[in-house]
């Protein structure tokens, strides 16, 4: 199951900022998720936000943390940390960190974005002397966390059934083109009751991990919050599901039935 847990966290954090406002997201918001692999409790993931200043400008500091738990942790220990400083004026990331431990594998990348000249500086903290290099980028590039808040910040006239969004997302040390489609509205069961959700399909590369190109489905609350409620990934070796387990300081009331 190597890489599978990391992928579900990645999609959770990259399920969805180019809006210049964060009117629907509170500083201090925290979202928590329980991850299941088949009948096993596989792990947990959390997302938190804090308004701050970075390089003299207002930013959202977003932190994502995921880990395996229970029986899964005994044979596959994961500690994944993600951080992003997102410019509140542009909705674009300024600085991004991915620091992960997955079994015996570790990775620690730091990325500085220069959106004026479409470049970024990637530093590999695992290498001696903290190896850095300048890489050509593209206009409007997002990292995994900022992409999540990009979609959440869309208003209801944009994030609706039939919408198609194309994003370039920086993951690890590569650029990945993503396309996301809102395909319908469904009620989703949670520990709090049912809630109306928009069904979002991210187009992903099929092959070694996912069964098919559209093997991932994301459900977000059909309200101003656009909070991710559930995610399901059909994998080549089973399925993985994440469900909301706790939420704090969400700006608008979540209307569970």
C-alpha positions as CSV (number, residue, x, y, z in Angstrom):
1,X,0.0,0.0,0.0
2,X,3.0,2.2,-0.4
3,X,2.1,5.6,-1.9
4,X,-1.6,4.9,-1.7
5,X,-2.1,6.7,1.7
6,X,0.0,9.6,0.4
7,X,-2.1,9.9,-2.7
8,X,-5.4,10.1,-0.8
9,X,-4.0,12.9,1.4
10,X,-2.7,14.6,-1.8
11,X,-6.2,14.5,-3.4
12,X,-7.8,15.7,-0.1
13,X,-5.5,18.7,-0.1
14,X,-5.6,19.2,-3.8
15,X,-9.3,18.8,-4.3
16,X,-9.6,22.5,-4.5
17,X,-7.9,30.2,-5.0
18,X,-7.4,32.7,-7.6
19,X,-10.2,34.7,-6.1
20,X,-8.8,37.9,-4.4
21,X,-11.1,37.3,-1.4
22,X,-11.4,34.7,1.3
23,X,-14.9,35.7,2.4
24,X,-16.0,32.1,3.0
25,X,-12.9,30.9,4.9
26,X,-12.2,31.9,8.5
27,X,-8.7,32.3,10.0
28,X,-8.5,29.5,12.5
29,X,-10.7,27.0,10.5
30,X,-9.7,23.4,11.1
31,X,-11.0,20.3,9.2
32,X,-10.3,16.8,10.2
33,X,-10.8,13.5,8.3
34,X,-10.7,9.8,9.0
35,X,-9.2,7.6,6.2
36,X,-10.4,4.1,5.6
37,X,-8.7,1.4,3.5
38,X,-11.4,-1.2,3.0
39,X,-12.6,-2.1,6.5
40,X,-9.4,-0.8,8.2
41,X,-9.0,2.6,9.8
42,X,-6.0,3.6,7.8
43,X,-5.2,7.1,9.1
44,X,-6.2,10.7,9.8
45,X,-5.6,14.0,8.0
46,X,-6.2,17.6,9.1
47,X,-6.2,21.0,7.4
48,X,-5.9,24.3,9.3
49,X,-5.7,28.0,8.3
50,X,-4.3,31.1,9.9
51,X,-4.2,34.7,8.6
52,X,-0.7,36.1,8.9
53,X,1.9,38.3,7.2
54,X,4.6,36.8,4.9
55,X,7.2,39.0,3.2
56,X,5.3,42.1,4.2
57,X,2.0,41.0,2.7
58,X,-1.2,39.4,4.1
59,X,-1.2,35.7,3.5
60,X,-3.1,32.6,4.6
61,X,-0.8,30.1,6.3
62,X,-2.3,26.7,5.6
63,X,-1.0,23.5,7.2
64,X,-1.9,19.9,6.3
65,X,-0.9,16.9,8.3
66,X,-1.6,13.2,7.6
67,X,-0.6,10.0,9.3
68,X,-1.4,6.3,9.3
69,X,-3.0,4.9,12.4
70,X,-3.9,1.5,14.0
71,X,-3.0,-1.7,12.3
72,X,-1.9,0.0,9.1
73,X,0.7,2.0,11.0
74,X,2.3,-1.2,12.3
75,X,3.5,-2.1,8.8
76,X,3.4,1.3,7.0
77,X,4.2,4.3,9.1
78,X,3.4,7.7,7.5
79,X,4.0,11.2,8.8
80,X,3.2,13.8,6.1
81,X,3.5,17.5,6.6
82,X,2.5,20.2,4.1
83,X,2.6,23.9,4.5
84,X,1.7,26.8,2.2
85,X,1.7,30.6,2.4
86,X,-1.0,31.9,0.1
87,X,-1.0,35.5,-1.0
88,X,-4.4,36.9,0.0
89,X,-4.3,39.6,-2.8
90,X,-3.5,37.2,-5.7
91,X,-4.7,33.8,-4.3
92,X,-1.4,32.3,-5.4
93,X,1.2,30.5,-3.3
94,X,4.4,32.2,-2.3
95,X,6.1,29.4,-0.4
96,X,5.3,25.7,-0.1
97,X,6.8,22.8,2.0
98,X,6.4,19.1,1.6
99,X,8.1,17.2,4.4
100,X,7.2,13.5,4.5
101,X,8.2,10.2,6.1
102,X,6.8,7.1,4.6
103,X,8.2,3.9,5.9
104,X,12.0,4.2,5.3
105,X,11.5,6.9,2.7
106,X,11.8,10.6,3.5
107,X,11.4,13.7,1.4
108,X,11.7,17.4,2.3
109,X,11.1,19.9,-0.5
110,X,10.7,23.7,-0.1
111,X,9.5,25.8,-3.0
112,X,9.6,29.6,-3.5
113,X,7.3,30.8,-6.2
114,X,8.0,33.9,-8.4
115,X,4.8,34.5,-10.3
116,X,6.1,37.7,-12.0
117,X,8.6,35.8,-14.2
118,X,7.0,32.4,-14.0
119,X,9.8,30.6,-12.2
120,X,10.2,28.8,-8.9
121,X,13.1,27.9,-6.7
122,X,13.1,24.3,-5.5
123,X,15.3,23.3,-2.5
124,X,15.8,19.7,-1.6
125,X,16.5,19.7,2.1
126,X,17.4,16.0,2.0
127,X,20.5,16.6,0.0
128,X,23.8,17.9,1.4
129,X,24.2,21.7,1.1
130,X,20.4,22.0,0.6
131,X,20.6,21.7,-3.2
132,X,18.5,24.4,-4.9
133,X,17.6,25.0,-8.5
134,X,15.5,27.4,-10.6
135,X,12.7,25.9,-12.6
136,X,10.5,27.4,-15.3
137,X,6.9,27.5,-14.2
138,X,3.6,28.6,-15.7
139,X,1.1,31.4,-15.1
140,X,-1.2,30.8,-12.2
141,X,0.5,27.7,-10.9
142,X,-0.9,26.3,-7.6
143,X,0.6,24.0,-5.0
144,X,-1.4,21.2,-3.5
145,X,-2.8,23.2,-0.6
146,X,-3.4,26.5,-2.4
147,X,-5.3,24.6,-5.1
148,X,-7.6,23.3,-2.5
149,X,-8.5,26.8,-1.3
150,X,-8.7,28.1,-4.9
151,X,-11.7,26.0,-5.6
152,X,-13.2,26.6,-2.2
153,X,-13.0,30.3,-2.8
154,X,-15.1,30.2,-6.0
155,X,-18.6,31.5,-5.6
156,X,-21.8,29.5,-6.4
157,X,-22.0,30.9,-9.9
158,X,-18.6,29.3,-10.7
159,X,-18.6,26.1,-8.6
160,X,-21.7,24.5,-10.0
161,X,-22.8,21.5,-11.9
162,X,-21.2,21.4,-15.4
163,X,-18.2,23.5,-14.3
164,X,-14.8,22.4,-15.7
165,X,-11.6,23.8,-14.2
166,X,-8.1,23.3,-15.5
167,X,-5.3,23.8,-13.0
168,X,-1.5,23.4,-13.1
169,X,-0.5,22.0,-9.7
170,X,3.1,21.8,-8.3
171,X,3.5,18.4,-6.5
172,X,6.9,17.4,-5.1
173,X,9.3,18.4,-7.8
174,X,7.0,18.3,-10.8
175,X,4.1,20.2,-12.5
176,X,0.9,18.3,-13.1
177,X,-2.1,19.4,-15.2
178,X,-5.4,18.7,-13.5
179,X,-8.9,19.0,-14.8
180,X,-11.8,19.0,-12.4
181,X,-15.5,18.6,-13.3
182,X,-18.6,19.2,-11.2
183,X,-20.9,16.4,-12.3
184,X,-23.9,16.5,-10.0
185,X,-25.5,17.0,-6.6
186,X,-25.8,14.2,-4.1
187,X,-26.6,13.7,-0.4
188,X,-23.7,12.2,1.5
189,X,-23.9,10.3,4.8
190,X,-21.6,11.5,7.6
191,X,-21.3,11.0,11.3
192,X,-23.4,14.2,11.7
193,X,-26.1,13.2,9.3
194,X,-26.7,13.7,5.6
195,X,-25.5,16.8,3.7
196,X,-26.1,18.1,0.2
197,X,-22.8,18.0,-1.8
198,X,-21.4,18.9,-5.2
199,X,-19.8,15.8,-6.8
200,X,-16.4,16.7,-8.2
201,X,-14.4,14.4,-10.5
202,X,-10.6,15.1,-10.8
203,X,-9.1,13.7,-14.0
204,X,-6.1,11.6,-12.9
205,X,-3.6,9.5,-14.7
206,X,-4.6,5.8,-14.7
207,X,-2.0,3.1,-14.5
208,X,-0.1,1.6,-11.6
209,X,-2.3,3.0,-8.8
210,X,-5.7,4.1,-10.0
211,X,-8.0,1.8,-11.9
212,X,-9.1,4.4,-14.4
213,X,-8.7,8.0,-15.4
214,X,-11.7,9.0,-13.3
215,X,-10.9,6.8,-10.4
216,X,-11.2,9.6,-7.8
217,X,-14.5,11.3,-6.6
218,X,-14.7,14.2,-4.2
219,X,-17.9,15.5,-2.5
220,X,-17.9,19.1,-1.3
221,X,-20.7,20.8,0.7
222,X,-23.2,22.5,-1.6
223,X,-23.1,25.8,0.3
224,X,-20.8,28.9,0.7
225,X,-18.2,26.9,2.6
226,X,-17.4,24.3,-0.1
227,X,-16.0,22.1,2.6
228,X,-14.7,18.7,1.4
229,X,-17.0,16.1,3.0
230,X,-15.9,12.8,1.5
231,X,-13.4,11.5,-1.0
232,X,-13.2,8.0,-2.6
233,X,-10.4,6.6,-4.7
234,X,-10.9,3.4,-6.7
235,X,-7.4,1.8,-6.7
236,X,-5.8,-1.1,-8.5
237,X,-5.7,-2.9,-5.1
238,X,-9.0,-1.9,-3.5
239,X,-10.5,1.4,-2.5
240,X,-9.6,4.2,-0.1
241,X,-12.1,6.6,1.5
242,X,-11.8,9.7,3.6
243,X,-14.7,11.2,5.5
244,X,-15.0,14.4,7.6
245,X,-14.6,13.6,11.3
246,X,-14.5,17.0,12.9
247,X,-14.6,20.7,11.9
248,X,-14.0,23.9,13.8
249,X,-14.5,27.6,13.1
250,X,-16.2,27.0,9.7
251,X,-17.6,30.4,8.6
252,X,-21.1,29.3,7.6
253,X,-23.3,26.7,9.2
254,X,-23.0,23.2,7.7
255,X,-26.6,22.1,7.1
256,X,-26.6,18.4,8.1
257,X,-30.0,16.7,7.9
